[in-house]
Amino acid sequence: MGRIFETRKHTMFARWNKMAKAFTRVTKEITIAVKAGGTSAESNPALRRALQNARAVNMPKDKVDNAIKRASGQDQKDYEIIVYEGYAPHGVPVIVETATDNVVRTVANVRMHFKDWGGNMGNAGSVGFMFKRMGVFRLDPAGIDHDSLELDLIDHGLQELGEGTGEKGEKQLIIRCDFADFGKLQSALEERKLNVLSASSEYVAQTPVDLPDEKAQEVLKMVDALEQDDDVQHVFHALA
């Protein structure tokens, strides 16, 4: 199994600690899932993942129910997932995942953030080869034997298992798989009734970039600016 590498978070997650932004992000996940696979969580794995993520940010049930109801209506906007690539200051590779109903607006805003903070927005594929797209599950580690779980899940696509921390410093168990095995591993975790805190696809940097704190802060300021954009769902970077 590979080791778990987690990029710096103290600035990366500052925006998500703001409840309104977190709810907006999850609402888009719910909308995309419902439009693609319907309103039944039992038959829609993407919706089950979105609902897990809603619980992770303490999104009230009435807001979740309303999001599902609106997503199934004809008047609901269609969101397109678009990924942008580029470099932050000091050559740190960055991938920006957006969910947008206006591509022209989104690409202009993302390009502006790169430029304003000393980065360079690249073409598709310019840094993508430096990342690996993976399914990432965060679990409550209470009562879990890591070694036993690792052996149990290898046949279901598990590639990496290790310890991590949540936004508030709480301990978490992080499990990763190839993105192609996302559904298979999700089903295995559900069958074992494990407490999955969140589930998502992430672009994991294959070669972390180590910078002095002063330069690292310049990178994280650009990451934070991108995350504050309403169209941005996630920002992935290679800063160690």
N, C-alpha and C positions, 0 to 999 in steps of 0.2 A: 504494500500500500504506500502511496505517496504521502509526503508530509503535508500538513495544512499550513498554508501561508495566507495571512490576512494583511491587507493593506491598512495604512493608518486610518483611524476612524474619528478622532476627536473633532476634526472639522468636517470630515466627510458626512457625518450623520447629524450635524448641528441642525440642518434644515428639517430633517425628518422628525426631530423632536417637537416641531411645531405641528400641533394636531391637525390644523386645517389642511396643510400641505400633505400630510400623511394620508388623510381621508381622501383627498383628491386623487392621489396616486393609486390607492386601492380601488376607488370607484371606477377609474379607467380600466383597471385589471378586470373588475367584475363585468363592466360593459363589453369589453373585448371577448371575454369568456362566454358570456350569454349569447352574444351575436353569433359566435362561432359554433357553440354546442348546445344552446338551449338553457332553460332555467332550472333543470333538475341536477342538483349536485351529485346525485347517485350515478348518473350516466355521463357527467361532464367533469373529467379530471381537472381541467383548467379552472373551472368554477370552484371546485373543492380547494385548489391551491389558493385562489383569490380569497376564499372565505377564511382559510387559515391565516392569511396575511392580514385580513380585517381584524381577526381576533388578536393578532400580535400587536396591533396599534390601538387596541381597545375601542374599535369603531362600534358605536351603539347598534343594536339589532335593528332598530327602526330605520336607521340610515342604510344599513345593508339591504334590508327588505326593499326600501325605496329605490336603491340603486339597481337591484335586480328587476324590479317592476318597470323602471324607466328604460332599462336596456332592452327590454322585450317589446317596447313600443316603437311604432314606425317613425316617430319624430326624433328619436335619439340620434345624436351625431355618430358617425362612423369614425373610429380612430384607426390610424395607420401606424404600425410600428416601423420606425426608421432609425437606423444606426449610423452615427457619424464617427469619424476617426480623426485623430490628429495628435499633436504634441503639445504638452504643457511646457512652461519654462524649463530650461535645462535639459530638454530632450526627453522628458518623461512621456511615454506613450499613454494615450487616453482614448477610451471608447465611450460615446454618449448614446444612450438608448432613449428614444423619444416615443411618445404616443400623441399623434397630432391629427387635427381635422383641417389643418392648413399648412401644407408643406412649405410654401413660399415663405410664410412668416417664420416657421421653425428654423429652416436652414439659415435665414438671415440672422436670427437671434443667436443661434449657436456659433456662427462665424464671428459675430460681434464679440461674444464672450472670449473666444480664443484670442482674437486680436487685442482686445482691451487689456488682457492680463498677460500679454507677452508670449502667447502660444501661437501655434500654426495649425489651422484646420487642413487636413489632408484629403486625398481622394479615397474612395472605397478600396480597402485592401492595403492601405499605406501602413497601418500598424496592426491590423487584425491578425496577421500571422504570428504576432508576439503574444497573443492571448489564446486560451482554449475555452470554448464555450462548454459550460458544465451545468448540470443540475445540482443545486445546493439546498440541502435541508438542514434546518437548525432545530435541535431537539433539547428538551429539558433533560439534563443528564441524570436526574435523581433516580436511583434504583437501577441504572443500566450498567451492566458489565461490558466494558468496551471491547475486550478481546472476544467474548462470546458473540456479541452483536456483529463484530467485524467478520468473523467466520461465517455467521449465518447469512450475511447479506452479500458476500462475494459473488455468489451465483446470480444475484439480482442486479448486478452492475456496479456495486460499490467499488470505488477507486481510491478514495481518501477518507480517512476518519481521524478526527483530532479534536482538541479542545479549543474553544474560542470564548469570546465575551460578547454580550449584547450591548445595546446602546447605553445602558445604565451600569455597565460593568459586571452584570450577572453572568455566571458561568453558563456556557452552552456547549452542546456536542454538535460538531459540524460534520456533515456527511456529504461527499461529492461523488458524482458519477458523470460519465459522458452524457452529453445532452440527449443523445439517441436512446439512452437507457432511463431517461427521466420518468416516464410513465411506469416502467417496470419496477423501479425502485420505490416510487410513490405507492404503488399497490402493495409491495412487500411491507412497507412501514405501516400502512393502514391495516393490513391483516394482523400485524403484531400489536395493534392498538397502542403504539408508542405516541407520546405527547409531542407532536410536531408543532413547533412554534411558528415556523414560516417555511415556505418553499418557493424557490425562484430559479430562473436561469441566470447565470452570471458569466462574465468574461474574466477568466482568471489569468493573471499575468504569469508567463512562464519564466521570465527572468526579472526579478525585482531590481529596482534601481535604488541604490542607497545614496542619499544626499545629506549634507549637513543641515541642521535644523533650520537655519535662516533660509536656505534655498528651498527646503521642503515646504516651508510656510508659503512661499510664493506659489508653489504648485497647488497647495491646498486652497489658497484663496481663489484660484481659477476654478477648481473643482466645486467650491462652495457657490460661486457665482453661477455656474452651470446648473447646479442642483436647485437654485432658487427660481429658475425659469419654469413657468407653468407647464410647458410642453415636455420637460425632461422628466423621465421616470427614474433612471439610474445613471450614475457616472462610475466607470471602472478605470482604475489607473494602476500603474506599475510601481508606484512609490513604495519602498519598503518601510 
